[in-house]
Amino acid sequence: MRTTITIDNALLDEAKERATRGGKTLSGLIGDALRAELHGKPLHRPKPFRLVTFGRGGVRPGVNLERLGDLLVEEDNLRFVQQLGRTEPWRRHDSSRRKRPRVRASA
């Protein structure tokens, strides 16, 4: 069916480029996008993913994949410290751990 719609020029240019890269016509691309929107289907199906491991499998002891963000921050901090030429990462000053002067009792 032939119809007329109004589309923003920048969006139309982007759609034409995407259709060309995907080997589709503009009409085909718009039809796929409408179908996905109306039927709630994703535009692209992700390829199946299989995790390839070497050795005995699994993660190293002490590694929690749910805290991956924390691991990345820690790794970034270690790299930063290495670039500064230090051997240990910087630590926050903790006043509760401050060494207190020893007082000798005089007799």
Sine and cosine of phi, psi and omega as CSV:
sin_phi,cos_phi,sin_psi,cos_psi,sin_omega,cos_omega
0.00,0.00,0.66,-0.75,0.02,-1.00
-0.99,-0.14,0.71,-0.70,0.02,-1.00
-0.53,-0.85,0.22,-0.97,0.01,-1.00
-0.87,-0.49,0.77,-0.64,0.06,-1.00
-0.76,-0.65,0.35,-0.94,0.04,-1.00
-0.96,-0.28,0.82,-0.57,-0.02,-1.00
-0.78,-0.63,0.63,-0.77,0.07,-1.00
-0.84,0.54,0.66,-0.75,-0.07,-1.00
-0.85,0.53,-0.68,0.73,-0.01,-1.00
-0.90,0.44,-0.64,0.77,0.02,-1.00
-0.92,0.39,-0.64,0.77,0.02,-1.00
-0.90,0.44,-0.69,0.73,0.04,-1.00
-0.88,0.48,-0.67,0.74,0.02,-1.00
-0.90,0.43,-0.65,0.76,0.00,-1.00
-0.91,0.40,-0.66,0.75,0.03,-1.00
-0.89,0.46,-0.67,0.74,0.01,-1.00
-0.90,0.44,-0.70,0.72,0.01,-1.00
-0.90,0.45,-0.65,0.76,0.01,-1.00
-0.89,0.45,-0.68,0.73,0.00,-1.00
-0.90,0.44,-0.71,0.70,0.02,-1.00
-0.88,0.47,-0.57,0.82,-0.03,-1.00
-1.00,0.03,0.02,1.00,0.01,-1.00
0.94,0.35,0.51,0.86,0.00,-1.00
-0.88,-0.47,0.22,-0.97,0.16,-0.99
-1.00,0.06,0.30,-0.95,0.05,-1.00
-0.88,0.48,-0.65,0.76,0.03,-1.00
-0.89,0.46,-0.66,0.76,0.02,-1.00
-0.90,0.44,-0.68,0.74,0.02,-1.00
-0.89,0.45,-0.72,0.70,0.00,-1.00
-0.91,0.42,-0.64,0.77,0.04,-1.00
-0.88,0.47,-0.69,0.73,0.03,-1.00
-0.89,0.46,-0.67,0.74,0.00,-1.00
-0.90,0.43,-0.66,0.75,0.03,-1.00
-0.91,0.42,-0.69,0.72,0.03,-1.00
-0.86,0.51,-0.71,0.70,-0.01,-1.00
-0.89,0.46,-0.66,0.75,-0.01,-1.00
-0.93,0.37,-0.68,0.73,-0.06,-1.00
-0.97,0.26,-0.54,0.84,-0.07,-1.00
-0.97,-0.25,0.03,1.00,0.06,-1.00
0.94,0.34,0.40,0.92,0.01,-1.00
-0.99,-0.13,0.57,-0.82,0.03,-1.00
-0.93,0.38,0.49,-0.87,0.02,-1.00
-0.92,0.38,-0.59,0.80,-0.02,-1.00
-0.81,-0.58,0.72,-0.70,0.10,-1.00
-1.00,0.06,0.79,-0.61,0.03,-1.00
-0.93,0.36,0.58,-0.81,0.04,-1.00
-0.94,0.34,0.55,-0.83,0.04,-1.00
-0.86,0.52,0.62,-0.78,-0.05,-1.00
-0.92,-0.40,0.74,-0.68,0.05,-1.00
-0.78,-0.62,0.84,-0.55,0.00,-1.00
-0.98,0.19,0.85,-0.53,0.01,-1.00
-0.99,-0.14,0.82,-0.57,0.02,-1.00
-0.85,-0.52,0.35,-0.94,0.03,-1.00
-0.85,-0.53,0.47,-0.88,0.01,-1.00
1.00,0.08,-0.63,-0.78,-0.08,-1.00
-0.99,0.14,-0.15,0.99,0.02,-1.00
1.00,0.04,0.24,-0.97,0.00,-1.00
0.99,0.16,-0.03,-1.00,0.01,-1.00
-0.98,-0.18,0.28,-0.96,0.00,-1.00
-0.91,0.41,0.49,-0.87,0.05,-1.00
-0.85,0.53,0.68,-0.73,0.02,-1.00
1.00,0.00,-0.12,0.99,0.00,-1.00
-1.00,-0.07,0.85,-0.53,0.02,-1.00
-0.93,-0.37,0.94,-0.34,-0.07,-1.00
-0.91,0.42,-0.31,0.95,0.05,-1.00
-0.96,0.27,-0.26,0.97,0.02,-1.00
-0.93,-0.37,0.58,0.82,-0.06,-1.00
-0.87,0.49,-0.61,0.79,0.03,-1.00
-0.86,0.50,-0.65,0.76,0.03,-1.00
-0.90,0.44,-0.64,0.77,0.02,-1.00
-0.89,0.45,-0.65,0.76,0.00,-1.00
-0.91,0.41,-0.65,0.76,0.03,-1.00
-0.90,0.44,-0.68,0.73,0.01,-1.00
-0.88,0.47,-0.67,0.74,0.02,-1.00
-0.90,0.44,-0.67,0.74,0.04,-1.00
-0.88,0.48,-0.67,0.75,0.01,-1.00
-0.89,0.45,-0.67,0.74,0.01,-1.00
-0.90,0.43,-0.65,0.76,0.05,-1.00
-0.89,0.46,-0.67,0.74,0.01,-1.00
-0.87,0.49,-0.71,0.71,-0.01,-1.00
-0.90,0.43,-0.64,0.77,0.02,-1.00
-0.90,0.43,-0.60,0.80,0.04,-1.00
-0.92,0.40,-0.49,0.87,0.04,-1.00
-0.98,0.20,-0.20,0.98,-0.01,-1.00
1.00,0.09,0.30,0.96,0.02,-1.00
-0.99,-0.10,0.38,-0.92,0.01,-1.00
-0.99,-0.11,-0.38,0.92,-0.01,-1.00
-0.84,-0.53,0.55,-0.84,0.04,-1.00
-0.92,0.39,0.42,-0.91,0.07,-1.00
-0.92,0.40,0.57,-0.82,0.03,-1.00
-0.81,-0.58,0.50,-0.86,0.07,-1.00
-0.92,0.39,0.56,-0.83,0.04,-1.00
-0.96,0.28,0.82,-0.58,-0.01,-1.00
-0.92,-0.40,0.95,-0.30,-0.08,-1.00
-0.91,0.42,-0.38,0.92,-0.01,-1.00
-0.96,0.28,-0.30,0.95,-0.01,-1.00
-0.98,-0.18,0.09,1.00,-0.03,-1.00
-0.90,0.44,0.70,-0.72,0.03,-1.00
-0.95,0.32,0.76,-0.65,0.02,-1.00
-0.99,-0.10,0.61,-0.80,0.00,-1.00
-0.90,0.44,0.63,-0.78,0.02,-1.00
-0.99,0.17,0.69,-0.72,0.03,-1.00
-0.95,-0.32,0.85,-0.53,0.01,-1.00
-1.00,-0.05,0.71,-0.70,0.04,-1.00
-0.98,0.22,0.78,-0.63,0.04,-1.00
-0.99,-0.11,0.65,-0.76,-0.06,-1.00
-0.99,-0.14,0.00,0.00,0.00,0.00
